[in-house]
Amino acid sequence: QVQLVESGGGLVQVGGSLRLSCAASGRTFSRYEMGWFRQAPGKEREFVGRITWSRISTIYADSVKGRFTISGDNAKHPVYLQLNRLGLDDTAVYYCASRTTSTWDYWGPGTQVTLPS
């Protein structure tokens, strides 16, 4: 089993920044991708971005490209999601997930990011 825990969420003003962290523990593998997802109130969960097991390559959803950055040193350290130039549409619960195949196997409980409307 792999346990994932997100942290770093909170209340932030429009245009502000936050850095979310995702820490993995348990039976972690050296080659697993980490992904970030979010779910806004009343909407389905959506893909935000992912980073490869080498922690070198990243892919982002168009809605966050250029504003959000995923980073990580290696598979044994946390993965981060830097959120910049936040807007009202970024209010959501943010989740990290991991996978070694095409299926996202493990999920964290999520961390809330809120921008006051």
C-alpha positions in Angstrom: 0.0 0.0 0.0 1.0 3.6 -0.7 -0.2 6.5 1.4 -0.3 9.9 0.0 -0.9 13.1 1.9 -1.3 16.6 0.5 -0.6 19.8 2.4 -0.3 23.5 1.8 -3.8 24.4 0.9 -5.6 27.5 2.3 -7.2 30.8 1.6 -5.5 33.0 -0.9 -6.4 36.2 -2.7 -6.9 36.4 -6.5 -3.5 36.7 -8.1 -1.8 35.1 -5.2 0.3 31.9 -5.0 0.4 28.7 -3.0 2.7 25.7 -2.9 1.1 22.3 -2.3 3.0 19.3 -1.3 2.4 15.6 -1.7 4.3 13.2 0.5 4.3 9.5 -0.2 4.9 6.7 2.4 4.5 3.0 2.6 5.4 0.7 -0.2 6.6 3.2 -2.6 8.3 2.2 -5.9 11.2 4.0 -7.5 9.4 4.4 -10.8 6.0 5.9 -10.3 4.4 9.0 -11.8 2.7 11.6 -9.6 -0.3 13.5 -10.8 -2.3 16.4 -9.5 -6.1 16.7 -9.9 -8.7 19.0 -8.5 -12.4 19.0 -8.0 -14.3 22.3 -7.7 -17.7 22.5 -6.0 -20.4 20.9 -8.2 -17.9 19.8 -10.8 -16.2 16.5 -11.7 -12.6 15.9 -10.8 -10.2 17.1 -13.4 -6.6 16.5 -14.4 -4.2 19.3 -13.5 -0.8 17.9 -14.4 1.7 15.1 -13.9 5.4 14.5 -13.5 7.2 11.4 -14.7 9.0 9.0 -12.4 12.3 10.6 -13.3 10.9 13.9 -12.1 12.1 15.5 -15.3 9.1 15.7 -17.6 5.8 17.3 -16.9 2.4 17.7 -18.6 -0.3 20.2 -17.7 -3.9 20.8 -18.5 -4.4 23.9 -20.7 -6.3 25.7 -17.9 -3.2 25.8 -15.7 -0.4 25.8 -18.2 2.0 28.7 -17.6 0.6 29.3 -14.1 1.2 26.0 -12.3 4.4 24.0 -11.9 5.0 20.5 -10.7 8.4 19.6 -9.3 10.1 17.0 -7.3 13.7 15.8 -6.6 13.2 12.1 -6.9 10.8 9.3 -6.1 11.6 9.3 -2.4 10.8 13.0 -1.8 7.7 15.0 -1.9 6.2 16.3 -5.1 5.2 19.9 -5.2 2.5 21.9 -7.1 3.3 25.6 -7.3 0.2 27.6 -8.0 0.7 31.1 -9.3 -1.7 33.8 -10.5 -4.6 32.1 -8.9 -8.1 33.0 -10.1 -11.6 32.3 -8.7 -11.8 29.2 -11.0 -8.9 27.6 -9.2 -11.0 27.1 -6.0 -11.1 23.4 -5.5 -9.9 20.4 -3.5 -6.5 19.4 -4.9 -5.5 15.8 -4.9 -2.3 14.0 -5.7 -2.2 10.5 -7.1 0.4 8.0 -8.1 0.7 5.3 -10.7 3.1 2.8 -12.1 0.8 1.8 -15.0 -1.9 3.6 -16.8 -4.2 3.6 -13.8 -3.9 6.1 -11.0 -3.8 3.6 -8.1 -3.4 5.7 -5.0 -4.9 9.0 -4.0 -4.4 11.4 -1.1 -7.3 12.8 0.9 -7.0 16.2 -0.8 -6.2 19.8 0.4 -8.6 22.7 0.0 -7.6 25.8 -2.0 -10.1 28.7 -1.7 -10.2 32.1 -3.3 -12.8 34.3 -1.8 -15.4 35.4 -4.3 
